């Protein structure tokens, strides 16, 4: 698929997807959504990639839906033509992870949202589907749906209470107020907050640490365990853990995990 509204590159073992409409604060379009899907699936299929980072070009992450599209729900920015459709995400997963935008949990690699600036509406929901959220201290967040006469879309009303708790979710969605990265950390909306200066470099250091020092197999299984746990009781989670632990102990990554620790050297995991 040709990328016109995102950038895609592989840096070591990290794939970086950059929303690339900086003149419009990376405002969301149907085309952008399809390109993100294609790039995310491309990264998931690349055996050299262990971690995926999603960020924004310029001074923003994404200002939310392009207002020119919301005005009369026009089609000023077209989605991809039939011959330029994005790759399909994994299909052998629960229906919950096959809905529009909800495929991120089905991608078998950690996805990190590096939130470098304004993050509003649909783009905030998208970050909730990521596995880790890292924000610049001055990044501005808002769930502005109530300011537009809309409702919380694409699972945001289900995701945010599970990420940040019911009270904080009600605060974010019902007020539509603006809060910065520091408060986002206090609310539990993001995992970490970093200084503005050198933000992306620092976020990439975290991504490279995961990609280079952790077992890709372990990260893949743990991600699956955690997302599946949202639909399990304790008995189901325990049974899954027991079976997955047996498989882990039989894996090459387990042998390498013990070996590099005992030999006091850097790991050389294969993901198998």
Secondary structure in CASP SS format (residue, H / E / C, confidence):
PFRMAT SS
TARGET T0000
AUTHOR 0000-0000-0000
METHOD secondary structure of the structure
MODEL  1
X C 1.00
X C 1.00
X C 1.00
X C 1.00
X C 1.00
X E 1.00
X E 1.00
X E 1.00
X E 1.00
X E 1.00
X E 1.00
X C 1.00
X C 1.00
X E 1.00
X E 1.00
X E 1.00
X E 1.00
X E 1.00
X E 1.00
X C 1.00
X C 1.00
X H 1.00
X H 1.00
X H 1.00
X C 1.00
X C 1.00
X C 1.00
X E 1.00
X C 1.00
X H 1.00
X H 1.00
X H 1.00
X H 1.00
X H 1.00
X H 1.00
X H 1.00
X H 1.00
X H 1.00
X H 1.00
X H 1.00
X H 1.00
X H 1.00
X H 1.00
X H 1.00
X H 1.00
X C 1.00
X C 1.00
X C 1.00
X C 1.00
X C 1.00
X E 1.00
X E 1.00
X E 1.00
X E 1.00
X E 1.00
X E 1.00
X C 1.00
X C 1.00
X C 1.00
X E 1.00
X E 1.00
X E 1.00
X C 1.00
X C 1.00
X E 1.00
X C 1.00
X H 1.00
X H 1.00
X H 1.00
X H 1.00
X H 1.00
X H 1.00
X H 1.00
X C 1.00
X C 1.00
X C 1.00
X C 1.00
X C 1.00
X C 1.00
X C 1.00
X C 1.00
X H 1.00
X H 1.00
X H 1.00
X C 1.00
X C 1.00
X C 1.00
X C 1.00
X C 1.00
X C 1.00
X C 1.00
X C 1.00
X C 1.00
X C 1.00
X H 1.00
X H 1.00
X H 1.00
X C 1.00
X C 1.00
X C 1.00
X C 1.00
X C 1.00
X C 1.00
X H 1.00
X H 1.00
X H 1.00
X C 1.00
X C 1.00
X C 1.00
X E 1.00
X E 1.00
X E 1.00
X E 1.00
X E 1.00
X E 1.00
X C 1.00
X C 1.00
X E 1.00
X E 1.00
X E 1.00
X C 1.00
X H 1.00
X H 1.00
X H 1.00
X H 1.00
X H 1.00
X H 1.00
X H 1.00
X C 1.00
X C 1.00
X C 1.00
X E 1.00
X E 1.00
X E 1.00
X E 1.00
X E 1.00
X C 1.00
X C 1.00
X C 1.00
X E 1.00
X E 1.00
X E 1.00
X C 1.00
X H 1.00
X H 1.00
X H 1.00
X H 1.00
X C 1.00
X C 1.00
X C 1.00
X C 1.00
X C 1.00
X C 1.00
X C 1.00
X C 1.00
X H 1.00
X H 1.00
X H 1.00
X H 1.00
X H 1.00
X H 1.00
X H 1.00
X H 1.00
X H 1.00
X C 1.00
X H 1.00
X H 1.00
X H 1.00
X H 1.00
X H 1.00
X H 1.00
X H 1.00
X H 1.00
X H 1.00
X H 1.00
X C 1.00
X C 1.00
X E 1.00
X E 1.00
X E 1.00
X H 1.00
X H 1.00
X H 1.00
X H 1.00
X H 1.00
X H 1.00
X H 1.00
X C 1.00
X C 1.00
X C 1.00
X C 1.00
X E 1.00
X E 1.00
X E 1.00
X C 1.00
X C 1.00
X C 1.00
X C 1.00
X H 1.00
X H 1.00
X H 1.00
X H 1.00
X H 1.00
X H 1.00
X H 1.00
X H 1.00
X H 1.00
X H 1.00
X H 1.00
X H 1.00
X H 1.00
X H 1.00
X H 1.00
X C 1.00
X C 1.00
X H 1.00
X H 1.00
X H 1.00
X H 1.00
X H 1.00
X H 1.00
X H 1.00
X H 1.00
X H 1.00
X H 1.00
X H 1.00
X H 1.00
X H 1.00
X H 1.00
X C 1.00
X C 1.00
X C 1.00
X C 1.00
X H 1.00
X H 1.00
X H 1.00
X H 1.00
X H 1.00
X H 1.00
X H 1.00
X H 1.00
X H 1.00
X H 1.00
X H 1.00
X H 1.00
X H 1.00
X H 1.00
X H 1.00
X H 1.00
X C 1.00
X C 1.00
X H 1.00
X H 1.00
X H 1.00
X H 1.00
X H 1.00
X H 1.00
X H 1.00
X H 1.00
X H 1.00
X H 1.00
X H 1.00
X C 1.00
X C 1.00
X C 1.00
X C 1.00
X C 1.00
X C 1.00
X C 1.00
X C 1.00
X C 1.00
X C 1.00
END
